[in-house]
Amino acid sequence: MGGHDTMLELLPGLVRIYEGWAERYPGVEPLTVQFAPDGDQGGLNGVLAYPLEDHWLLVTFGLTELGEKTSEQTAVSGAGFEFTCRIPREPEDTSVPAWILRVLHALADRFLAGVDLDVGHWIITPSPLGGDPANGEMTSLAIVPDVDLRFLDTDNGLVLFFQIVGLLAEEGEEAQRADTVAPLMALLRDRDPKMITDPGREPVRI
């Protein structure tokens, strides 16, 4: 863990997240992207970014209790969940695209501002994801249980992992029409078991 040793020693909740994902992807060392503190309201501390063969796996940390237990809810850790996301990665890529960090940070901010976010929800965004024109028609997000690791038991309580999946504009419109994102997610998972948020993919049609 190199330079992260001190931080991990001080944050047992983060250690548990680190260990949980290490069991899924042994030998893959994540990059740690830390965010500037958001003041009194708390917020995301950062993201663990795992450079896998063809994609980045991103796991947030900070919505759950990373240090000592402070909430009275013993069953769950903090908010009870962290976000995950998978985006395409070329073999030579060594840094995480800024747009996905903006998306994860904005989602966490929305939750902390009182917006209810849970599995089965979807969010229509006014512009391509992360405000990046290269993301073109990918203008919506859906929330599903993570495809690899749904939850971890920690000393601070349960931590669920909510995977965010990018939707193309017509898919977001279909979710709105049907008032559910479940059929789209089932078809997408059949096509791509990892449910990678790839702005260049073909749309799923019901």
N, C-alpha and C positions, 0 to 999 in steps of 0.2 A: 504493500500500500504506500510505500515510500513516504512522500511529504505529507500524506494525509493522516499519518499515524496519530498525531496529537489531536487533530479534530475528531477522529474516530474514538479515541480514548475518552474524550470529554462528552461524546454524544452516543450513549449506548443504543438509543432508538435508531440512529443512523447506522450503527454497526449491524443491527439486526436486519435492516433493509439490504445493506451491502452483502451480508452473509446469505440472505435468502436468494438474492439474484446470483451470487457466486455458485450456489448449488445448481442453478439452472444452466449457467454458462461458465463452467470451471475454466480457469486459465485466461479468461478475457478480462483485462484490466480496464475499468471505466475511466473516462475523463471526468473530472469534477468541475462543473461550471457553477460558480457561486454568484449569487445576486447581491446587489447592494441592499442593506437593511431598509425596510419600508416604514420605519418609525414605530410608533406605539402599537399600530394595528397588527404587527407581525407580518406574516406572508411567507411566500416561498423563500427558502434559504438557497435553493439551487437545484441542479439537475445532475444525476449520474448518467453519462452517455457511453453506452457500450458499442464499440466499433465491431459489429458482426460482419459476416462475409459480404452480404449484399445490402445491408441496411444498418442504420443506427437504431438502437433501442434506448429510449430516453425514459428515465424514471425520476420524478420530482421528489424532493425531500423538504419538509418544513410545514406541511399541512397537518402532519401527525407530530406527536411529542417526541422530539429527538433526544432531549436530555432527560432529566428526572421527571417523574409523573407530577403534573401540577393540576390537572382537571379532576373533578370528583367522579367523572364517568370511568369506572374501573374496567368496563367491558371493552371500550374502544379507546384507541390512542388519538387524542386530538380530534380532528375532523372525522377521523375514522377511515380516511382514504388518502392515497397519493395518485397522481395521474401518470400514465405511461403513454408512449406513442412510438411508432416505428415509421421511419422515413427512409427513402432510398439512399444508398451510400455507394460511391465508387471506391474500388480498392485503395486508391491513393489518397482518399479524403482523410485528413487528420484533424479537422476542426468541424464543430457542429454548426450547421447553417443558422444564421441569426433569426430567421423568420420563425422557426419552430420554437425557439426560446421565447420569442415575443408572444406566440400563441399560448404557451403553457403559463407564462407569467400573467397574461390577461385573463385566462380562465380562472386561475387562483384568485386574482383580484376580484373577479365577478362573484365568486363563491364567498369571499370574505366580506363583500359588500351586501350579502344577503340573498343572492340568487341561488335557488335550489338546483343543484347539479347531481344527477344520479344516473345509474345504468338505465338505458332506454330513452334518455333525453337526447335532443338534438338542438343545435344552435345554428341559426342562419347568420352569417357575417356579411357586412355591407361591402366587403371587398375581398379579393383573393387572400387566402390564409396568410396571416402575418403581415399583410399589407405589401406582399411581394408580387409585382406584376407577373413574374415568371410562373406563379401558381395558377394563373389563368382562370379556368372555370371552377377551381376547387374553392367553393365559397361557403361551405357548411361543415359542421362537425357532428359526429354522433358519439355517444358514450356507451361502451360495452365492457363486460368483464374482461380483464386482460387474458389474452389467449394462452399465455405460459404460466402465469402465477396469479391466482385470483386473490389470495390473501396470505398474510403471515400472522402468526401469534407472536406477540412481543410482550416483554415485561410491562409495558405501558398499555397493553390492550390490543385489540384486533386492528390490523391495517389491511384494508381492501385496496386493490389496484384497479383503477378505472382507466381502460385504454381509450384514448380519443382517436377517432378514425375520420379522416377527411372525406367529405362527400362533394361530388360535382354538383353544379347548379341544378341540373334537372333531377338529380337524386334528392336534393333538399326539397325541391318543389313536390316531388312524389311523397316524401315523408309528411309534408304539410297537408297534402290532399288526403292521404290515408290516415293521418293522425297517428302514425306509428312508423318507426324506423326498422322494426324487427324483420320484415320480409327482405328488405334491402340488405341488412346485415347478414342474414342467413345466406343469401346468394353470393355476397362478396366473400364471405368466409369459405364457401365451397370453392370459389375461384382462387383465393389466396388465404391459406390457413393462418398466416401471420397478420393479415389485415393491415398491410403496409399503406400508409398515407402517401400515395404516389400521384401527384398532380397530372402526370402524363398517362395514367391508365385509361382504359376504355370504360364508359359508363356501364353500370349494372341496370338492366331494365326488367321490370316486373312483368 
